[in-house]
Amino acid sequence: MKIVVIGGTGLIGSKLVNKLRQLDHIVIPASPDSGVNTITGEGLNEVLKNADVVVDVSNSPSFEDRAVLEFFQTSTMNLLTAASSARVKHYVALSVVGADRLPGSGYLRAKMTQEELIRGSGIPYSLLRSTQFFEFAGRIAQAATNGNEVHIPTGGIQPIASDETVAALADVVIDQPLNAIAEVGGPVVMPMAEFIRYYLNATEDSRQLIADKHAVYFGVELDDTSLVTGKNARIGKIKYEDWFNTQLAKA
Ligand SMILES: NC(=O)c1ccc[n+]([C@@H]2O[C@H](COP(=O)([O-])OP(=O)(O)OC[C@H]3O[C@@H](n4cnc5c(N)ncnc54)[C@H](OP(=O)(O)O)[C@@H]3O)[C@@H](O)[C@H]2O)c1
């Protein structure tokens, strides 16, 4: 199959490109650096010519409410129009577990807009919602930092190794369209504060962690299940501590 990976230079995109190439598919990573821009439309018709599958793993450069909504709205509309013209047979996108439950988050509202545009497009599709990647801990801490304090909710998170999200995504990409939403998540649900405490300790970060039930995660309070997978989800095996030790050993 010819598979185009939009955002193919990103964290997930670059790993997905490698994985699909190992399975002997023709895989084209696409991003602004390679002349494909989903916001301006540049290069989209050319790269999608004769494509069987398009996978959208792009991300907004800004997480500010209005910017992220504009990004996913414009980008998805342009990509769907080009995919429809190219008669792409399967449109796949990566979304976030709990996106439908947390409308108070500007980022997750934007992801829901992306999902709704895809579902209404008439193109056969698959949506995979993943929980947060282990690699995302630093960004969570950064967004929650005030001075030397990091204010993190105590609600649950079920973080996952991005390699395991990529493995699940690759399976979805090479299979028939689901025309539905699937989920993937990590093996352990823990308080978000515990996840970030581990990250700060392991990276010898001197910021002080404040665990607070009412602290917000990108604009929203969390309960124990807001970011947790449902019953039919695919569950990864890699635990955060083991993953972190492997990263330290590699470094
Ligand atoms: N972070 C999490 O924990 C998490 C959890 C669940 C789902 N997700 C979803 O996973 C997806 C991938 O995330 P990621 O962390 O792999 O993202 P990332 O590393 O930030 O990569 C984003 C990619 O999008 C590309 N891009 C940006 N603007 C573009 C444009 N206008 N046209 C085409 N490509 C553009 C970037 O290209 P350049 O390299 O040229 O900038 C890059 O290749 C996102 O949709 C996110 O919502 C994330």
The ligand as an SDF file (V2000), in Angstrom:
LIG
                    3D

 48 52  0  0  0  0  0  0  0  0999 V2000
    1.0430   13.9400   23.5510 N   0  0  0  0  0  0  0  0  0  0  0  0
    0.2370   12.9720   23.9290 C   0  0  0  0  0  0  0  0  0  0  0  0
    0.3850   12.4260   25.0430 O   0  0  0  0  0  0  0  0  0  0  0  0
   -0.8690   12.5200   22.9920 C   0  0  0  0  0  0  0  0  0  0  0  0
   -1.7980   11.5770   23.4500 C   0  0  0  0  0  0  0  0  0  0  0  0
   -2.7790   11.1150   22.5700 C   0  0  0  0  0  0  0  0  0  0  0  0
   -2.8200   11.5930   21.2600 C   0  0  0  0  0  0  0  0  0  0  0  0
   -1.9100   12.5370   20.8560 N   0  0  0  0  0  0  0  0  0  0  0  0
   -1.9800   13.0140   19.4570 C   0  0  0  0  0  0  0  0  0  0  0  0
   -0.8650   12.4730   18.7560 O   0  0  0  0  0  0  0  0  0  0  0  0
   -0.6380   13.2790   17.5880 C   0  0  0  0  0  0  0  0  0  0  0  0
    0.8540   13.3390   17.3200 C   0  0  0  0  0  0  0  0  0  0  0  0
    1.5160   13.9360   18.4130 O   0  0  0  0  0  0  0  0  0  0  0  0
    3.1100   14.0670   18.4460 P   0  0  0  0  0  0  0  0  0  0  0  0
    3.4750   14.2780   19.8760 O   0  0  0  0  0  0  0  0  0  0  0  0
    3.7510   12.9650   17.6700 O   0  0  0  0  0  0  0  0  0  0  0  0
    3.3130   15.4480   17.6610 O   0  0  0  0  0  0  0  0  0  0  0  0
    4.6890   16.2040   17.3370 P   0  0  0  0  0  0  0  0  0  0  0  0
    5.8700   15.3980   17.7650 O   0  0  0  0  0  0  0  0  0  0  0  0
    4.5480   17.6050   17.8490 O   0  0  0  0  0  0  0  0  0  0  0  0
    4.7050   16.2360   15.7420 O   0  0  0  0  0  0  0  0  0  0  0  0
    3.8140   17.0370   15.0390 C   0  0  0  0  0  0  0  0  0  0  0  0
    4.0080   16.8250   13.5520 C   0  0  0  0  0  0  0  0  0  0  0  0
    3.0550   17.6610   12.8610 O   0  0  0  0  0  0  0  0  0  0  0  0
    3.7310   18.3340   11.8090 C   0  0  0  0  0  0  0  0  0  0  0  0
    3.0420   19.5510   11.4490 N   0  0  0  0  0  0  0  0  0  0  0  0
    2.8770   20.6880   12.1760 C   0  0  0  0  0  0  0  0  0  0  0  0
    2.2110   21.6120   11.4430 N   0  0  0  0  0  0  0  0  0  0  0  0
    1.9470   21.0350   10.2420 C   0  0  0  0  0  0  0  0  0  0  0  0
    1.3010   21.4760    9.0480 C   0  0  0  0  0  0  0  0  0  0  0  0
    0.7920   22.7140    8.9530 N   0  0  0  0  0  0  0  0  0  0  0  0
    1.2330   20.6310    7.9950 N   0  0  0  0  0  0  0  0  0  0  0  0
    1.7470   19.3750    8.0700 C   0  0  0  0  0  0  0  0  0  0  0  0
    2.3670   18.9000    9.1620 N   0  0  0  0  0  0  0  0  0  0  0  0
    2.4650   19.7340   10.2330 C   0  0  0  0  0  0  0  0  0  0  0  0
    5.1220   18.5850   12.3910 C   0  0  0  0  0  0  0  0  0  0  0  0
    6.0280   18.9460   11.3670 O   0  0  0  0  0  0  0  0  0  0  0  0
    7.4090   19.7520   11.7430 P   0  0  0  0  0  0  0  0  0  0  0  0
    8.2940   18.7240   12.3910 O   0  0  0  0  0  0  0  0  0  0  0  0
    7.9190   20.2420   10.4510 O   0  0  0  0  0  0  0  0  0  0  0  0
    7.0000   20.8370   12.6830 O   0  0  0  0  0  0  0  0  0  0  0  0
    5.3990   17.2150   13.0210 C   0  0  0  0  0  0  0  0  0  0  0  0
    5.8020   16.3050   12.0250 O   0  0  0  0  0  0  0  0  0  0  0  0
   -1.3530   14.6170   17.8520 C   0  0  0  0  0  0  0  0  0  0  0  0
   -2.4310   14.7530   16.9640 O   0  0  0  0  0  0  0  0  0  0  0  0
   -1.8570   14.5070   19.2890 C   0  0  0  0  0  0  0  0  0  0  0  0
   -3.1140   15.1260   19.4730 O   0  0  0  0  0  0  0  0  0  0  0  0
   -0.9520   12.9940   21.6910 C   0  0  0  0  0  0  0  0  0  0  0  0
  1  2  1  0
  2  3  2  0
  2  4  1  0
  4  5  1  0
  4 48  2  0
  5  6  2  0
  6  7  1  0
  7  8  2  0
  8  9  1  0
  8 48  1  0
  9 10  1  0
  9 46  1  0
 10 11  1  0
 11 12  1  0
 11 44  1  0
 12 13  1  0
 13 14  1  0
 14 15  2  0
 14 16  1  0
 14 17  1  0
 17 18  1  0
 18 19  2  0
 18 20  1  0
 18 21  1  0
 21 22  1  0
 22 23  1  0
 23 24  1  0
 23 42  1  0
 24 25  1  0
 25 26  1  0
 25 36  1  0
 26 27  1  0
 26 35  1  0
 27 28  2  0
 28 29  1  0
 29 30  1  0
 29 35  2  0
 30 31  1  0
 30 32  2  0
 32 33  1  0
 33 34  2  0
 34 35  1  0
 36 37  1  0
 36 42  1  0
 37 38  1  0
 38 39  2  0
 38 40  1  0
 38 41  1  0
 42 43  1  0
 44 45  1  0
 44 46  1  0
 46 47  1  0
M  CHG  2   8   1  16  -1
M  END
$$$$
